[in-house]
């Protein structure tokens, strides 16, 4: 059984209108999914709830048919999820390879194994020759590909990306999108929020979020 949201409603304060309204959706496994919708429609909120960063006001998140409790969320988030954000967050004074190892070390992977996996992930996103360079020497697009390598190195079951190309130019957007879609490990589900129809078109499926509900197909 895949990742599932069941009757999820979310508000950002007592009496405030819900951003998500009784939303139920089962995310298909082992594919790339683009989430689109108007600004303020709740795309980032949806991603945060699906990725166990935020508990919904009402409803359930389920993995493999079992409800995820608040007590389980942290452990499952570390073990099953990888994240790529619009804003790059790296240890600028450390090497590219050291940065790519971080998700593995957080899971308790031995350093030797983490380094080997990081090297493989860097090669997958086109940074195989950059391992010894300092992160602060990379361009914006290279930094975002480093973040993708860090996320996929641990072979997460779910890879979540929030506007990963939002601050990049056209050519760099294409490289980063390709790194995300083609670089995800076999069996990994990619769930990506984007405003860019060209990025969404490269995913297997587009999900439109509007009026607190999620539907298949189309750019909102």
Buried (B, 14 or more C-beta within 10 A) or exposed (E): EBBBBBEBBBBEEEEEEBBBBEBEBEBBEBBBBBBBBEEEBBBBBBBBBBBBBBBBBEBBBBBEEEEBEEEBBEEBBBEBBBBBBBEBEBEEEBBBBBBBBBBBBEEEBEEEEBBBBBBBBBBBBBBEEBBEBBBEEBEEBBBBBBBBBBBBBBBBBBBBBBBBBBBBEEEBBBBBBBBBBEBBBEEBBBBBBBBBEEBBEBBEBBBBBBEBBBBEEEBB
